[in-house]
């Protein structure tokens, strides 16, 4: 049984061609922070006849099952990434939409301290930092 099939079965989802194909695409590191429309285009380019409505439905199922994480960055559209075992935060360029993942122990510790100070036990959190690329490699500079 493939890793994709095992992941689907573990999440309680039936193994179907659309689910397997979408999960395969999401496992490609360059397909993290990808929208449903972008996934749909990749499926079309690879010759898969999977409709956009099916892509949305599968992504919602994956989100509910904890296979993917849904993010709503400044662009307003939802993007998805495989749910990872390690926590990370995001830097987002407001010009080109580039997303950079980062982890910082000092930021994590400080968030815990602030929560404890206010008598809150954190169960989940996310940090999105927005700004503008300051180098010539930003897509908006081309």
Backbone bond lengths (Angstrom), bond angles and torsions (degrees), N, CA, C in turn:
res aa  C-N    CA-C-N  psi(-1)  N-CA   C-N-CA  omega(-1)  CA-C   N-CA-C  phi
1 X - - - 1.461 - - 1.533 108.74 -
2 X 1.330 117.41 135.86 1.459 120.64 -177.56 1.524 110.91 -74.66
3 X 1.331 115.24 163.90 1.467 120.65 178.19 1.526 110.91 -59.46
4 X 1.359 115.97 -39.42 1.464 119.87 -179.71 1.525 110.10 -62.17
5 X 1.337 116.63 -45.47 1.461 120.79 -179.69 1.527 110.65 -61.94
6 X 1.326 116.78 -41.63 1.461 120.91 179.63 1.526 110.76 -64.18
7 X 1.328 116.72 -42.64 1.469 120.55 179.89 1.523 110.58 -62.19
8 X 1.322 116.82 -41.86 1.467 120.46 179.68 1.523 110.91 -66.00
9 X 1.316 116.49 -46.85 1.472 120.03 -179.44 1.528 110.78 -63.08
10 X 1.336 116.57 -40.66 1.464 120.55 179.03 1.526 111.03 -61.23
11 X 1.341 116.22 -34.95 1.460 121.35 179.56 1.528 112.20 -81.50
12 X 1.330 116.42 -1.77 1.461 120.17 179.44 1.517 113.47 81.29
13 X 1.326 116.79 19.53 1.460 121.11 -179.63 1.527 110.23 -105.22
14 X 1.314 115.32 141.25 1.456 121.30 176.17 1.532 109.26 -67.14
15 X 1.307 116.42 141.75 1.463 121.39 179.08 1.530 108.04 -79.09
16 X 1.341 115.60 111.63 1.470 121.34 176.89 1.525 108.44 -125.56
17 X 1.321 116.59 158.70 1.466 120.80 -179.68 1.532 111.92 -57.28
18 X 1.340 119.85 -48.39 1.472 118.47 179.42 1.526 113.10 -58.53
19 X 1.328 117.35 -42.19 1.471 120.02 -179.74 1.523 111.12 -64.37
20 X 1.331 116.53 -44.03 1.462 120.32 -179.57 1.525 110.35 -63.55
21 X 1.335 118.12 -45.87 1.469 121.67 -177.89 1.524 111.31 -64.33
22 X 1.318 117.09 -42.40 1.467 120.46 179.85 1.525 110.19 -67.02
23 X 1.322 117.30 -41.32 1.462 120.64 178.37 1.524 110.84 -64.24
24 X 1.333 117.67 -39.81 1.469 121.23 176.69 1.523 110.75 -59.18
25 X 1.338 116.94 -44.49 1.467 120.21 179.19 1.530 111.36 -64.26
26 X 1.313 116.80 -40.78 1.464 120.52 -178.79 1.523 112.31 -67.31
27 X 1.324 117.43 -22.82 1.455 120.35 179.66 1.521 112.83 -76.60
28 X 1.325 117.46 -11.48 1.460 121.76 175.74 1.531 107.75 -76.15
29 X 1.333 118.14 122.11 1.472 120.45 -177.18 1.531 114.31 -54.28
30 X 1.316 118.06 -30.65 1.466 118.23 -179.88 1.528 112.50 -78.83
31 X 1.330 117.75 -2.92 1.460 121.22 178.26 1.524 112.59 -104.25
32 X 1.319 117.29 22.35 1.456 120.28 173.79 1.527 108.17 -83.89
33 X 1.318 116.05 150.35 1.469 122.08 -176.96 1.530 109.79 60.18
34 X 1.323 115.77 48.90 1.459 122.64 -176.10 1.528 109.16 -111.88
35 X 1.323 115.88 143.91 1.461 120.55 179.80 1.527 110.07 -86.51
36 X 1.317 115.77 165.09 1.462 120.81 177.14 1.527 110.04 -60.63
37 X 1.335 116.97 -39.81 1.468 120.91 -179.38 1.527 111.38 -64.51
38 X 1.336 116.84 -40.00 1.462 120.61 178.28 1.531 110.99 -66.61
39 X 1.329 116.95 -39.52 1.468 120.57 176.15 1.527 110.37 -62.57
40 X 1.314 115.92 -43.05 1.463 121.59 178.82 1.532 110.66 -58.54
41 X 1.323 116.89 -44.67 1.474 120.90 178.49 1.526 111.35 -62.29
42 X 1.341 117.03 -41.33 1.470 120.42 178.14 1.525 111.11 -63.61
43 X 1.321 116.47 -39.12 1.470 119.98 177.79 1.526 110.50 -63.58
44 X 1.335 116.77 -43.73 1.467 120.46 178.38 1.528 111.18 -61.48
45 X 1.334 116.01 -43.78 1.468 120.59 -179.81 1.524 112.03 -62.87
46 X 1.332 117.15 -28.20 1.460 120.20 -179.85 1.537 111.82 -91.71
47 X 1.332 116.40 5.85 1.461 120.53 175.88 1.514 115.32 85.79
48 X 1.312 117.61 9.58 1.470 121.00 179.26 1.520 109.85 -85.39
49 X 1.302 116.31 132.54 1.469 121.14 178.75 1.523 109.32 -99.30
50 X 1.309 114.59 73.14 1.465 122.12 179.02 1.524 106.61 -117.90
51 X 1.321 116.98 123.63 1.455 121.89 -174.99 1.516 113.80 -71.94
52 X 1.310 115.15 158.11 1.466 121.04 179.66 1.533 110.99 -60.87
53 X 1.328 117.66 -39.98 1.467 120.68 178.97 1.528 110.63 -61.09
54 X 1.330 116.76 -37.65 1.464 120.99 177.89 1.525 110.42 -66.55
55 X 1.335 116.72 -40.64 1.471 120.30 177.98 1.530 109.67 -59.49
56 X 1.327 117.50 -46.87 1.464 120.92 178.57 1.526 110.78 -60.53
57 X 1.327 116.65 -45.28 1.461 121.11 -178.33 1.535 110.83 -62.05
58 X 1.343 117.01 -45.41 1.463 121.15 -180.00 1.527 110.72 -63.83
59 X 1.335 117.62 -43.29 1.464 120.00 178.98 1.530 111.37 -62.32
60 X 1.325 117.10 -39.30 1.468 119.88 176.54 1.525 111.02 -64.13
61 X 1.339 116.39 -40.74 1.464 120.23 177.31 1.526 110.60 -64.08
62 X 1.326 116.82 -42.61 1.463 121.33 178.44 1.527 110.74 -62.99
63 X 1.323 116.57 -40.05 1.460 120.70 178.64 1.528 109.98 -64.08
64 X 1.322 116.92 -46.94 1.470 121.24 178.74 1.524 111.80 -60.80
65 X 1.345 116.23 -34.75 1.466 121.27 -177.22 1.522 112.57 -85.12
66 X 1.338 117.70 -5.84 1.460 121.03 179.56 1.522 114.11 81.56
67 X 1.327 117.58 14.54 1.465 121.39 178.60 1.524 110.56 -78.94
68 X 1.333 116.32 -36.26 1.463 120.76 178.47 1.522 109.54 -124.06
69 X 1.316 114.90 160.65 1.465 122.29 170.90 1.514 107.61 -111.36
70 X 1.307 115.27 136.43 1.469 121.54 178.51 1.525 107.93 -100.67
71 X 1.333 115.46 133.87 1.456 120.75 177.26 1.524 108.89 -124.41
72 X 1.309 115.08 146.70 1.467 121.34 175.12 1.518 106.75 -120.01
73 X 1.334 115.82 89.43 1.449 119.36 178.35 1.522 108.97 -79.87
74 X 1.302 117.24 -176.50 1.457 123.57 -172.53 1.531 113.69 -56.83
75 X 1.325 118.29 -24.46 1.460 121.25 -177.57 1.521 111.98 -64.64
76 X 1.324 117.35 -19.85 1.454 120.85 179.32 1.516 113.00 92.62
77 X 1.334 118.12 -18.95 1.465 118.95 179.30 1.521 109.52 -95.01
78 X 1.320 114.91 149.34 1.461 120.09 179.23 1.520 109.77 -75.78
79 X 1.325 115.32 139.49 1.461 121.65 172.61 1.523 107.36 -126.75
80 X 1.320 114.79 156.48 1.453 120.65 -172.49 1.517 110.73 -126.45
81 X 1.329 114.86 150.18 1.455 121.89 171.41 1.520 106.95 -144.19
82 X 1.323 116.21 154.20 1.451 119.32 176.13 1.522 108.84 -60.45
83 X 1.312 115.79 137.67 1.463 119.93 177.07 1.522 107.00 -65.11
84 X 1.303 116.54 126.91 1.460 120.20 -175.96 1.516 110.22 -103.34
85 X 1.288 115.29 162.34 1.460 120.76 178.10 1.527 110.52 -78.69
86 X 1.316 118.12 -25.11 1.464 120.12 -177.88 1.531 109.92 -104.67
87 X 1.317 115.16 140.13 1.460 119.83 178.48 1.529 109.18 -75.18
88 X 1.315 115.96 141.32 1.457 120.71 174.72 1.517 109.07 -148.52
89 X 1.310 115.22 160.95 1.450 122.49 178.91 1.519 108.29 -113.40
90 X 1.339 116.64 177.68 1.463 120.39 -173.18 1.529 112.51 -133.31
91 X 1.329 115.12 137.86 1.469 123.41 167.69 1.520 106.36 -105.78
92 X 1.325 117.91 133.81 1.462 121.30 -176.18 1.523 109.60 -128.48
93 X 1.343 116.45 126.25 1.470 120.97 174.79 1.521 108.25 -79.66
94 X 1.325 116.39 126.01 1.466 121.39 179.87 1.521 112.76 -74.56
95 X 1.346 117.45 -14.24 1.458 120.35 -179.26 1.526 111.93 -89.58
96 X 1.324 116.81 -52.84 1.470 119.96 -174.49 1.517 113.26 -104.06
97 X 1.334 117.96 -11.49 1.451 121.11 179.72 1.516 114.71 83.54
98 X 1.330 117.55 2.96 1.463 121.47 179.85 1.530 109.78 -57.95
99 X 1.336 115.61 137.38 1.459 121.96 179.35 1.516 108.66 -117.51
100 X 1.323 115.70 127.97 1.459 121.97 178.97 1.521 107.53 -116.91
101 X 1.325 116.31 125.71 1.457 121.14 175.97 1.527 109.24 -87.11
102 X 1.332 116.49 141.53 1.456 119.60 175.78 1.524 109.74 -149.21
103 X 1.317 115.42 157.52 1.463 122.90 174.01 1.516 107.93 -128.14
104 X 1.314 117.01 141.47 1.452 120.93 179.98 1.526 108.63 -146.17
105 X 1.325 116.59 114.84 1.465 121.84 -177.12 1.523 112.37 -62.58
106 X 1.328 116.69 -34.73 1.469 120.01 -179.48 1.528 110.38 -66.28
107 X 1.329 117.07 -43.58 1.473 120.63 178.29 1.528 109.90 -63.67
108 X 1.323 117.06 -43.52 1.466 120.60 -179.86 1.522 110.82 -61.55
109 X 1.334 117.17 -45.18 1.461 121.07 -179.84 1.526 110.88 -63.78
110 X 1.311 116.51 -41.32 1.473 120.59 -179.13 1.530 111.00 -64.21
111 X 1.321 117.24 -40.12 1.468 120.41 178.17 1.529 110.80 -61.97
112 X 1.338 116.31 -40.93 1.462 120.44 177.55 1.531 110.70 -63.54
113 X 1.334 116.75 -42.65 1.467 121.28 179.09 1.525 111.17 -60.77
114 X 1.319 116.04 -44.63 1.474 120.77 -179.25 1.522 110.28 -64.06
115 X 1.327 116.95 -43.18 1.462 120.42 178.98 1.530 110.89 -61.67
116 X 1.341 116.89 -46.23 1.466 120.49 179.70 1.532 111.48 -62.14
117 X 1.326 116.02 -39.71 1.469 121.19 179.38 1.532 110.68 -58.36
118 X 1.326 116.00 -32.31 1.469 121.23 -178.26 1.531 112.27 -102.12
119 X 1.342 115.46 16.57 1.471 121.76 178.11 1.525 113.35 58.37
120 X 1.309 115.60 42.20 1.461 121.86 176.91 1.525 108.34 -119.11
121 X 1.315 115.93 131.17 1.464 120.41 173.22 1.528 106.67 -98.07
122 X 1.323 116.26 112.30 1.460 120.20 -177.96 1.518 111.04 -66.13
123 X 1.318 115.81 134.78 1.464 121.22 173.43 1.519 110.66 -112.92
124 X 1.320 116.00 -22.19 1.461 120.92 -178.75 1.523 107.75 -166.26
125 X 1.311 115.92 151.24 1.461 119.81 174.11 1.522 109.76 -163.02
126 X 1.319 114.66 159.85 1.462 119.99 175.46 1.518 108.38 -144.43
127 X 1.309 114.85 146.30 1.459 121.02 -179.35 1.519 108.17 -128.46
128 X 1.310 116.12 120.95 1.462 123.09 175.90 1.518 107.53 -117.60
129 X 1.313 117.26 123.73 1.459 122.45 176.41 1.523 107.87 -110.09
130 X 1.321 116.63 128.99 1.467 121.83 -176.45 1.521 110.32 -112.86
131 X 1.328 115.77 144.28 1.456 120.13 178.27 1.517 110.58 -172.75
132 X 1.328 115.24 -163.51 1.464 122.26 -177.96 1.523 109.00 -121.41
133 X 1.335 116.31 135.83 1.468 120.81 176.25 1.538 108.38 -58.23
134 X 1.307 115.67 141.40 1.468 119.56 179.61 1.525 111.91 -112.33
135 X 1.323 116.36 16.93 1.473 119.02 178.74 1.516 109.86 -126.39
136 X 1.293 116.24 168.55 1.464 121.74 -177.04 1.519 113.35 -76.41
137 X 1.320 118.20 -4.78 1.464 121.15 -178.47 1.533 112.31 -84.99
138 X 1.310 118.35 -5.36 1.455 121.87 178.78 1.519 108.65 -66.16
139 X 1.319 117.00 135.91 1.462 121.88 -178.32 1.532 113.12 -58.02
140 X 1.320 117.76 -29.19 1.464 118.55 -179.27 1.519 112.47 -73.81
141 X 1.340 117.49 -14.37 1.468 121.00 -179.96 1.524 112.70 -87.71
142 X 1.331 117.81 -1.70 1.459 119.59 -176.71 1.500 112.18 -94.93
